[in-house]
Amino acid sequence: MRYSLASVLLNAVSGQSRWSPAWRSPEPAAHYDVVIVGGGGHGLATAHYLAKHHNVGRIAVLEKGYVGSGNVGRNTTIIRSNYLLPGNTAFYELSLKLWEGLEQDINFNAMVSQRGVLNLCHTDGQRDAYVRRGNAMRLNGVDAELLDADQVRAFVPFFNFDNARFPIKGGLLQKRGGTVRHDAVAWGYARAADRRGVDIIQHCEVTGLRIDKGVVTGVETTKGFIGAGKVALAGAGHSSRLAAMAGMRLPIESHVLQAFVSEALKPMIDTVVTFGAGHFYVSQSDKGGLVFGGDIDGYNSYAQRGNLPVVEDVMESAMALWPALGRVRLLRSWGGVMDMSMDGSPIIDKMPVDNLYLNAGWCYGGFKATPGSGFCFAHLIATDQPHAVADRLRLDRFAHGALIDEKGVGAQPNLH
């Protein structure tokens, strides 16, 4: 059923009895043209764009849990395209443009809210860096506004300006940035892909890759062997484990990224703000909770929970920026497993095994990249050629020295 005013009214007068399931729960077939490993945002988006834009026959998405159980349901909902370096700028701008038309494309309310993203600066050097970033954005057709301290105060007057430990000297604003409801993105893409014939197979963990003479022929799963013409890996923090099944070691580390939400409050902040003197970002959800986060945990882990030192660091940054938060109660916290690459930028590329494709290394940028990632990954799978905006996101850049180091902190993933 297509969601519309007519379908809402029809169900309103029939006791909500005419709704059909959002997507099917099929048993896996013996063989598919494309098998996508990972039923998160990127895997589901890839399936949707493969089915919509490319002449691909049977497609399956394999998810070891349930739709929305991974990182797509564990992030802080921010979307933006305020990147500096070639290789990132055009890619994330494509993704933001896809966000802007997403709800019409998938016929689902993903609660896209372009409320703006404001990055605060606290030193002269940081302000100069934002000038450079803003100019690079505008040269690439991306919106950017540099605000001075008075303009920031008018925009977010409730921060600590007068007695601040880290004085606010200005900020870089992207008005087209904002937030999207994360789990709705997974549900919407799943429903849209299912309507185009994609099999979404939940609770189906991949346990091995079957490779014959350098060519992948299918996947071993907890539901048996599934043959495939092509296999696409979109396992986020578990990408290294999947690649190891093909005998490869990726330039990736897995770290936990924690997120937090406060008790429900009356409207306090109507934009997204990042703190420039520490890794802290905050917005407010439609339910009233303040959603915020900070750095990844400093050690490798596959656990979807965090540790107290990062909690303390995030709360210190929150208090330095916005002292009024000291009276707010923390409601809950959770963690997602990040696949942190060696230069802080993603990988969308073919692997040395024929017909095996990789989508990984999303670090902090995974959610905001969901539509762009799916669009470009689908293009790569269907054509065996990288999309124009993703042609620098190659796996072999680490061997050739063509890194895309957005933060300039070197090949140490936990610093990105």
C-alpha positions in Angstrom: 0.0 0.0 0.0 1.3 3.5 -0.9 1.0 5.9 2.0 -1.3 8.8 1.1 -4.1 10.9 2.5 -6.6 8.5 1.0 -4.9 5.5 2.7 -4.9 7.3 6.1 -8.6 8.2 5.7 -9.5 4.7 4.6 -7.9 3.1 7.7 -9.3 5.8 9.9 -12.9 4.6 9.1 -12.0 0.9 9.2 -10.5 0.7 12.6 -6.9 0.7 11.2 -7.5 -2.8 9.9 -6.4 -2.3 6.3 -2.7 -1.6 6.8 -0.4 -4.2 5.2 3.0 -5.1 6.7 5.7 -2.6 5.8 7.9 -5.3 4.3 7.7 -9.0 3.7 9.7 -11.6 5.8 10.6 -14.2 3.1 12.8 -17.2 3.4 16.0 -16.9 1.4 16.1 -18.2 -2.2 18.8 -20.5 -3.4 20.4 -17.8 -5.6 20.4 -14.1 -6.1 22.0 -11.8 -8.6 23.2 -9.5 -5.7 23.4 -10.4 -2.0 24.0 -7.4 0.3 25.4 -8.3 3.7 24.2 -5.9 6.3 20.6 -4.6 6.7 21.4 -1.2 8.1 20.9 2.1 6.4 23.7 1.7 3.9 22.7 -1.9 2.9 19.0 -1.0 2.6 19.7 2.2 0.6 22.0 0.2 -1.7 19.2 -2.3 -2.3 16.7 0.5 -3.0 18.8 2.3 -5.5 19.9 -1.0 -7.2 16.3 -1.9 -7.7 15.2 1.6 -8.7 18.0 2.8 -11.0 19.8 -0.3 -12.4 18.7 -3.3 -14.4 19.4 -5.8 -11.6 17.2 -8.9 -11.2 16.9 -10.6 -7.8 18.4 -8.8 -4.8 18.6 -9.9 -1.1 19.6 -8.0 2.0 20.9 -10.2 4.8 20.7 -8.8 8.4 21.9 -10.8 11.4 19.5 -9.0 13.7 16.4 -7.0 12.8 16.0 -3.9 10.6 17.2 -1.0 12.6 19.1 -3.0 15.3 22.5 -1.8 14.3 24.2 1.6 14.0 21.3 3.2 12.0 19.3 3.0 15.1 22.1 4.1 17.4 23.3 7.4 16.1 22.6 11.0 16.8 20.6 11.8 13.7 22.8 14.6 12.2 23.0 15.3 8.5 25.4 17.8 6.9 27.8 18.3 4.0 30.3 20.7 5.5 33.4 18.9 4.3 36.7 20.4 3.1 38.7 18.0 1.0 38.1 16.7 -2.6 36.7 13.2 -2.3 34.5 14.2 0.6 32.9 17.5 -0.4 31.0 16.4 -3.5 30.1 13.0 -2.0 28.5 14.4 1.1 26.7 17.2 -0.9 25.2 14.5 -3.1 24.0 12.7 0.0 22.5 15.9 1.4 20.6 16.5 -1.8 19.3 13.0 -1.7 18.1 13.6 1.9 16.2 16.6 0.7 14.1 14.5 -1.6 14.2 11.3 0.4 10.6 11.3 1.8 9.1 11.7 -1.6 11.4 9.1 -3.1 10.6 6.3 -0.6 7.0 7.5 0.3 7.9 7.5 4.0 8.0 10.2 6.7 11.7 10.1 7.8 11.2 13.4 9.7 13.9 15.3 7.7 14.5 18.6 9.5 16.9 21.1 8.0 17.3 23.1 11.1 20.9 24.0 10.4 24.3 22.8 11.7 26.5 25.4 13.5 30.2 24.6 14.2 31.6 26.9 16.9 35.1 28.2 16.9 37.0 29.3 20.0 40.5 30.5 18.7 41.8 32.6 15.9 43.4 29.6 14.3 40.1 27.7 14.4 38.3 30.6 12.9 40.8 30.7 10.0 40.3 27.0 9.4 36.5 27.6 9.2 37.1 30.4 6.7 39.1 28.0 4.6 36.5 25.2 5.0 33.6 27.6 4.2 35.3 28.9 1.1 36.0 25.4 -0.1 32.4 24.5 0.4 31.1 27.5 -1.5 33.5 26.9 -4.4 31.9 23.4 -4.6 28.3 24.8 -4.6 27.7 24.0 -0.9 26.0 26.6 1.3 28.1 28.0 4.1 28.0 31.1 6.3 30.7 32.4 8.6 29.3 34.0 11.7 31.1 36.4 14.1 30.6 36.2 17.9 27.6 38.6 17.9 25.9 36.7 15.1 26.4 33.4 17.0 25.0 35.1 20.2 21.9 36.2 18.3 21.5 32.7 16.9 22.0 30.7 20.1 21.9 33.2 23.0 21.7 30.6 25.8 25.4 29.5 25.6 28.1 30.7 27.9 29.5 33.8 26.2 30.4 36.2 29.1 32.4 34.0 31.5 33.3 31.1 29.2 36.4 29.0 29.8 36.5 28.7 25.9 35.2 32.0 24.5 33.1 31.7 21.4 34.7 33.7 18.6 32.3 32.7 15.8 31.0 29.8 13.9 30.5 28.1 10.5 26.8 27.6 9.7 25.3 25.3 7.1 21.6 26.0 7.1 20.7 23.0 4.9 22.1 20.6 7.5 20.0 19.3 10.3 18.6 16.0 11.6 16.6 13.0 10.4 14.9 10.3 12.5 17.4 7.4 12.3 15.2 4.4 12.6 12.6 5.8 10.3 15.3 5.9 7.6 15.9 2.1 8.0 12.1 1.4 8.0 11.6 3.7 4.9 14.4 2.2 2.9 13.3 -1.3 3.8 9.7 -0.7 2.8 10.8 1.0 -0.5 13.2 -1.8 -1.4 10.6 -4.4 -0.6 8.1 -2.8 -2.8 10.6 -3.1 -5.7 11.0 -6.9 -5.0 14.0 -7.0 -2.8 14.1 -9.8 -0.2 14.9 -8.5 3.2 16.0 -11.5 5.3 16.3 -10.8 9.0 18.0 -12.9 11.7 20.3 -14.3 9.0 23.9 -14.0 10.0 26.7 -14.5 7.4 29.2 -17.0 8.7 31.4 -17.4 5.7 32.1 -16.4 2.0 32.3 -19.2 -0.6 35.1 -18.3 -3.1 36.0 -20.5 -6.0 39.2 -19.7 -8.1 39.2 -16.0 -6.9 35.5 -15.4 -7.6 32.9 -15.2 -4.8 30.0 -17.5 -5.5 27.8 -17.0 -2.4 27.6 -16.7 1.3 27.3 -19.2 4.1 24.6 -18.2 6.6 22.8 -19.4 9.7 19.9 -20.2 7.2 22.1 -22.2 4.9 24.2 -21.4 1.8 22.9 -18.6 -0.5 24.4 -18.4 -4.0 25.1 -15.0 -5.5 26.3 -13.5 -8.7 27.8 -10.6 -6.7 28.2 -10.0 -2.9 28.3 -6.6 -1.4 29.6 -6.1 2.2 28.0 -3.3 4.2 28.6 -4.4 7.7 29.8 -1.2 9.3 31.8 -2.0 12.5 31.9 -5.6 11.5 33.5 -5.0 8.1 36.9 -6.3 9.2 35.3 -9.6 10.3 33.5 -9.9 7.0 36.6 -9.1 5.0 38.6 -11.7 7.0 36.3 -14.3 5.6 37.8 -13.4 2.2 41.3 -13.6 3.6 41.7 -9.8 3.7 42.8 -7.4 6.5 41.2 -4.0 6.1 42.8 -0.6 7.2 40.0 -0.3 9.8 39.6 -0.4 13.5 36.3 -1.0 15.4 35.6 1.4 18.2 32.5 2.2 20.2 30.8 5.6 19.8 28.5 6.5 22.6 25.4 8.7 22.4 23.2 10.2 25.1 19.7 11.6 25.5 18.3 13.7 28.4 14.9 13.7 30.0 12.2 15.4 27.9 12.3 19.2 28.0 10.4 22.0 26.5 12.0 23.4 23.3 15.5 24.7 24.2 17.5 24.5 21.0 16.2 24.5 17.4 19.5 23.7 15.6 22.5 21.4 15.8 25.6 22.8 17.5 29.1 21.4 17.7 31.6 22.6 20.4 34.9 23.6 18.9 37.0 23.2 22.1 36.1 19.6 22.5 34.2 16.8 20.7 30.6 17.6 21.7 27.5 18.0 19.7 23.9 18.6 20.7 20.4 18.9 19.2 16.9 18.4 20.5 14.6 15.6 19.4 10.9 16.0 18.6 10.2 14.1 21.9 12.0 16.9 23.8 15.2 15.0 24.7 18.6 16.6 24.2 20.6 14.3 22.0 24.4 14.6 22.3 27.6 12.7 21.9 31.4 13.1 21.7 34.5 11.0 21.0 34.7 7.3 20.4 36.1 5.1 23.2 39.9 4.9 22.8 40.1 1.1 22.7 38.9 -1.5 20.1 35.6 -3.2 20.9 32.6 -4.8 19.3 30.4 -4.2 22.4 27.4 -1.9 21.9 28.1 -0.1 25.2 30.6 2.5 26.3 32.9 3.4 29.1 32.9 6.1 31.8 35.9 8.2 30.7 34.1 9.3 27.5 30.9 9.9 29.5 32.9 12.3 31.8 34.5 14.0 28.9 31.2 14.6 27.1 29.6 16.0 30.2 32.5 18.3 30.8 32.2 19.7 27.3 28.5 20.1 27.7 28.9 22.1 30.9 31.7 24.3 29.4 29.5 25.2 26.5 26.1 25.3 28.2 26.2 25.5 32.0 22.4 25.3 32.3 22.6 21.6 31.3 23.9 21.0 34.8 20.3 20.9 36.0 19.2 18.4 33.3 19.0 14.7 34.1 20.6 12.1 31.7 17.9 9.6 30.7 19.9 6.9 28.9 23.1 6.2 26.8 24.0 3.6 24.3 26.8 2.7 21.9 27.3 1.8 18.3 30.3 0.1 16.7 32.2 2.4 14.4 34.5 1.2 11.5 37.2 3.8 11.9 39.4 4.0 8.8 43.1 5.1 8.8 42.3 8.5 7.3 38.8 9.1 8.7 37.2 8.8 5.3 35.1 5.9 3.9 35.8 3.2 1.4 33.5 2.3 -1.6 35.3 -0.1 -3.9 35.7 -3.5 -5.4 37.8 -6.0 -3.5 40.6 -8.2 -4.9 38.2 -11.1 -5.0 36.1 -10.9 -8.1 32.4 -9.9 -7.7 33.0 -8.9 -4.1 32.4 -5.2 -3.1 33.1 -3.2 0.0 31.3 -0.3 1.7 33.1 0.5 5.0 35.2 3.0 7.0 32.4 5.4 7.8 33.8 6.6 11.1 31.5 9.4 12.4 30.0 10.1 9.0 28.0 7.0 8.4 24.5 8.2 9.0 24.7 11.4 7.1 26.1 9.5 4.2 23.3 6.9 4.0 21.6 8.0 0.8 24.9 8.9 -1.0 26.5 5.7 0.1 23.6 3.6 -1.1 23.4 5.5 -4.4 27.2 5.3 -5.2 27.5 1.7 -3.9 24.6 0.6 -6.1 26.3 2.3 -9.1 29.6 0.5 -8.4 27.9 -2.9 -8.0 25.8 -2.5 -11.2 28.4 -1.0 -13.5 31.8 -2.1 -11.9 32.8 1.5 -12.2 33.0 4.0 -9.3 30.5 6.8 -9.3 32.0 10.2 -10.2 31.6 11.6 -6.7 33.1 8.5 -5.0 36.0 7.8 -7.3 38.5 8.8 -4.6 37.0 6.6 -1.9 39.1 3.6 -3.1 40.5 0.9 -1.0 44.0 1.1 -2.5 44.5 4.7 -1.5 46.1 3.6 1.7 48.8 1.7 -0.3 49.4 4.6 -2.8 49.4 7.4 -0.2 46.3 9.1 -1.7 44.7 9.6 1.8 41.6 11.8 2.4 42.6 13.1 5.8 39.9 15.6 6.6 41.2 16.3 10.1 44.9 16.1 9.3 45.8 13.9 12.3 47.4 11.0 10.4 46.8 7.3 10.2 45.5 6.9 13.7 41.7 6.1 13.6 40.9 7.0 17.2 42.0 10.6 16.5 39.7 11.1 13.6 
